[in-house]
Amino acid sequence: MGDSNRIRLRGQLVENYDGLIRKLTRRLGSSDFAHDALHETFLRLDRVTDAVPVRSPTDYIFRTAINIAKDRQKAQSYRVSSSEIDALLDVCDEDPDPARIVEARSEIEAFKRALAELPPRPREVLRSISIEGQSARDVAARLQVSIRTVESDLKLALGHCADSLDHTLHRRLGGPRPRS
């Protein structure tokens, strides 16, 4: 008589299986979910003891299945969906790919060729102002020319490099901005 609760519950589950599935399907909104919950309920019936007699086996089975379904829904809400995993894995790689490396190297070589084609003073003005960050006034003083000449040489050098690299040169008003 040690297994009387288990025997009664299993017998009730087998007897009322179709009715329990219909009732669970209405409650859970999914026939598949109802079948899964009832199947797991059947497996859990092995753990039932005879310490306290089960008064209403059908209600006990139904409540157990509902609790199992709720636990599964909670567990699924904590899981990450496959689309969320894909989004997490689709992180932008900061490292340039081989094609971008080749393209960048090609542009650097084209820039070096464009610089080599420039007359010495415009090349020196471009290097001093754009690369070294010197002010037009300092470059003019070092080269012993006017600021206007430095501005003109810079404009010539930038235009030539932009044309050689097939880039659009964005013009702004005024000469080189003084660095503070």
Beta strands, then each sheet from edge to edge (+ up, - down):
end
